[in-house]
Amino acid sequence: MSGERPPGSPGGASGPGRPDDDLDGPEDETAPEVRGGPAASATTAAPTTTAPIVPGRRRRLALALVLLVVGAAAVAGVIFLSGEYRQERAFQREAEKVLTQLSDGKVEEVYEQASSRFQQTLIIDKFIDLVSRMRTTLGRFERVADVRDVDSAAGVAGMTARVPLELDFERGSTVGSLSFHRGHDGVWRLLGFWVEIPRELEAEAAALESQAERLGAPEEVIQLVHSILQEVREGRIAEVHAGASPVFKGTVTIEGFQAMLQSHKAELGNFVRVLAIVSSAQNPDRDLARVQALLEYEKGKTTGTFEFIRFEGDWRLLRLKIVIPFGESDPAAKPL
C-alpha cells in the first residue's frame, strides 16, 4: 500500500541513512536497527499481535489441575474410609452385644433372636453345649479387641456379612468370627458363630466335649410332638390349647394360638409329617423337656422346637416355635 506513513507507525520507522522512498517498498522481515539514542528509540512502535501463554504459566495451570484431581481423590478416599470405619464399629457393637449375652448365660435369648437360617443349621441343644464349653474353657468374655475386616455380600434373601474378630476373654486372647444376615425387615441377625480355642486350652476343651452327655427326652414326650402336629393338621386347635400347660395358656390366648397356626399355614402350607427328631433333652430333675424336629410341609421343610413341662404328673406343652424360613419379619417366626 502506497502513501505517506507518519513516523512511528507499525509499518516501520524512518531513520538516518534510509531514503523516504524505501517506505513504499516491501517490508523487511528483519526490523531495521534503530540508532540515534533515546530520541530515536521513542519512535519504535509496540507490537500489535496477541502474546502467547508463556511456559511458566502453562506449568502453573497444569500443577493446579493435578492438585485439584489429587484433592478430589483424597476427599473421596476419606469418605470411603470413614464409611468403612463406621461399618466396622457398627459390627463391633453387634458382636460385643452377642458375646456379652452369651457370657451372661442368655444363650436361648440369643438363639431366639438369631436368623432362621442359623436356627435351621444349628439346633438349640448343640448351641447351648457349644457356648457352655466356650464359657468354661475361655472364661468370661471381655471385649472385641479388633475387627479385622467386614466381608459383606448382597443376595436375593438380603445382605450377609462375615466379621473376623480378635477377642479377649478372661483366660486369654483368641480369634473368631460372627456372621450376620439382614432380611427384608432391615434387622441384622446372627447367622454364624465360631471362636477358636487357644492351643494351650485345647486339651481342656476336648475333655469337656467328651464329658458332655445330654439326657434325652422320654418317649412319651416324643409322641406328644407327633400328636400335637396331627391335631393341628386336623383343625383341633382348641383341644391342643386346652391340653397345654397353665403357663402356655396364660401367655397365649386361643385367638392368638389360632392366628399363629394360620400364619404357619399361609407360609408353609399344610403340615405333612415329622421327618426326623433332630434332638431331645430333659433337665436333671426330669420335669422339663425339649424336642427339636425336622418337619415337612406342603411348601417345604423347616424345623420346630417343642418344650414341655411336667404338670400334675403329665407332660404339657410349654412352648412351641415353628421356624419360617422365608423371611425374618413374619410374626410366625417369633416364639410363643
N, C-alpha and C positions, 0 to 999 in steps of 0.2 A: 504494500500500500504506500503510495507516494504522498508526500505532503510534509509540511514542516512539523517537526516534533519539538516540543519545549524541552529545555534541559531538565534532566532528572526523570524523564518518562520511562516506562518499563522497557521500551524498545532498546534502550542503550543510553549512553551519555557521551557528549562531545568533550573532547579534551585536547590538550596541546598535541600537536603533531598529527592530527587527523582532520582532513578537509570535510566541510559540511556536506558535500555531495555524497560521501560514503554512507550517509544515514538512509539514503533511498535504496541502497543495495540490500542483498540478503544478510540477515543477522548471523554473526559468527556464533558457533556453538560454544566457544570459549569466551568468557567475559573479558573485555579488554582491561589491561592493567590501569589502574587509576593512579595518577600522580598529581602532585601539586599540593600535598599536605592536607590539613584538616578541612580547608575550604572545599577542595575537590571531593573528599570523601563524603561530605554532607550532601552532595548531589546524587549519591547512589541510591537507587530505589529498593524498597523491601520486596521480597518475592511474594507473589500472589497465590501460589499453589498451597493446598492443604497439607499440613505437617503430618507425616506418618507416625504410628504408635511406636515409640522407642522400645528397644528390647527390655529395658528395666521395668517399664510399665506392664509389658506382657507378663514378665515373671511375677510381678505383684498380683496380677489378676489370676494367674494360674495357682499361685500359692493360696489366695483367698478361696478359690474353688475347692482345692484339696482340703483345706481346713474345714470348709462347710460340710463336705462329704464325711470327713472323719468325725466331725462333731455330731452329725446326724446318726452315724453308726454307733457312736458312743452312747447317745441318748437311747437308741433302740436296744442296745445291749443292757443298759441299766434297767430299762423297763422289763426286758425279758428276765434278767436275773432276779429282779425284785419279785416278779410274779412267781418264778420258780422257788424263791426263798419262802414266800408266803405259803405256797402249796406244801413244801416240806414241813413248815411249822404247823400247818393245819393237821397233817397226817401224824406228826409227832404227838399232838394233843390227843388225837383219836387213839393212837397206840397206847399212850400212857393211861388213858381212861380205861381201856380194856384190861391192860395188865394190872392196874391197881384194883379193879373189881375182882379179878381172878385171885390176886394176892389176899384180898379181904374175904375170900370164900364165897363170893357171889357168882359161882360157876353157872348155875342154872339160869340166873338172870342174863348173863352174857349169852348163853346159848339161845334163850328165847328171843333176844334182840338181834341175833345173827341172821344172815341171809338164809333164805330157804335152801339155797344150793349147799351151804355149809351144813345145814341140818340133815340134808339127804346124803351127804358124803360121810359125815362123822356122826355116829349115833351118840346120844347124850351120855350113856354109861361109859363109853370109851373116852369121851371128852372129860368126864369127871375124873376118871382114873389117870388120864394124862396130866391134868392140872394138879392133881394130888401128888403125883410123883415129882412134878416140877417144883412145887412148893416145898416138899420135903427135902429135895436134893439141893436146890439153889437158895432156899430161904426166901425172905420177903423181898418183893420187887421194890427197887429204889427209884430208878429213873431211866429214861431213854437218853443215853449219852450222845448219840448222834444218829441222824437219818442219812444213810449212805446214798440213797437215790430214791426216786419215785418213778416207777415204770407203769405208765397208765396206757390204756387202750379202750377204744370205743367199739361196741358191738350192737347187735340187734336187741339184746336184752338189757342194754345200758352200758355204763362205764365200769371198768375194773382197774384196780391199782394195786401193784405189789410194792411193798415198802421194806427194803432191807434195813436192819437196825443194829446199832451197838447198844447193849443193855447192861445195866448194873443191877446186880442182886446182892442180897445180904452176904452171901458166901462167895461171891466172885463176879467177874465180868464175863460176858459171852456175846454171841451174836444170834440173831434170829430174824424172822420176817413175818409180817402180818399182811394179809391181802384183804381188800375191801371191794364191795360191789355196790354200785348206785343204780337203783331201778328207776321206774317212772315217777316215783314219789320224791326223788331228789335226795334221799337219805343214804349216807354211806353206812353199810352194814358189813360185819365181819364175814369174810369169805374163806380165809385160810389162816392157819396158825402153826408156827414152828419156832422152837427155841432149841439151840444146840447145847448139849450138856458138855461142860469143860472136861478136858481129858482127865484131870485129877479127880473128878467126881463120877466118872463113867462106871466104875465098879460098884459104887454105892447105888447108882440109878438102876443098874442091871439087877442087883439084889432085890430092890423094891419091886421091880417088874415081875420077878419070879414069885414074889410073895403075894402078889395081888390075885386073890381068888374071890369072886363075887358069888354070893348065894343067889341061885336062880329063883324066879317066882314059881309058886306051886302050880300044878297042872290046872287046878280049879280056876285060877286067875286067867290062864291062857284060854280056857274055854269061854270065860266071860267075854273076852275080846271078840271071839267069833260070834257069840250070841248077840252082843250089842250091835255089831255091824249088820247082822242078819235082820234084827228087829228094825233098825233104821231103814234098811232097804225095803222092808215091807210096810213102812209108814207107821210103825208102832212107836212113835217118838214119845208120846205121853207115858207109855209104860217104861221106857228107858229112863226118863226123867224121874218118874215115881220111885224106881228101884235104886236110884243113885244115893250117895251119902248126904246127910244133912248139910255138910259143908258145900257140896256141889249145888244143891237146891237153894241154899241161901245166897249163893253167888250168881247163879244163872237161873233166870225165870224160865218158865216153859215157853213163853213167847220168844225170849232170846235164844233158847236152845233150838227152837224150830227155825228161826231166822238164820242161825249159824249153819245148820244142816242144809237148809235150802240154798245158801250161798255155795256150800260144798258141791251140791248137785249141779248148780249153774256153771261152775268152773270145771268140774271133773266128770260130770255125767253120773249115772247110777253106779253104786258100788257093785263090783263083780265078785271078788274073792280075796282072801288073805293068801298072798304068795309065799310068805315066809315070816317066821318070828325071828327078827334080827337079834334081839337081845331081851333078857328079862333079869330082874333083880328084886330082892327084898331086903329090908333092913335087918339088923341083928335081932331086934325084938319081934320080928315076923308079924308086924301089924301094918306095914306099908309095902306096896309092891308096884313095880313099873314094868310095862311091856312096850317094846318098840317093834312095829311090824311093817313089812313091805306090803303095800296094798295095790290092788288093781281096780281101776275104774274104767268106765267106757272110753274116756278120752286120754287115758294114760296111767302111769304108775306114780306112786308117791309113798311117803312114809306117814305113819300115825303113831302117836305116843299116848298110852293109856295108863293112868295112875289109879291105884285102888287103895282103900283103907279098910281095915277090919273093924266093923261096927256091929256090936251085939252078936258077935260070933260069925257074921257073914262078911264076905268081901263086897264092898260097894264102890261104885265109880266115884273117884275123887276129882279127876281132871282128864280132859280129852283135848287133843290137838291133832288136826289133820293139816299137813303142810301143803300149801297151794304153790306149786312150782311156777306158775305163770306170771307172778308179779309180787311186789313187796307191799303194795298199798291196799290189797284186799283185806277187809276186816276178818275174813275167814282164816287168814293166816295167823291171827292173834289167838293165843291160848285162852281158854276159859276155865 
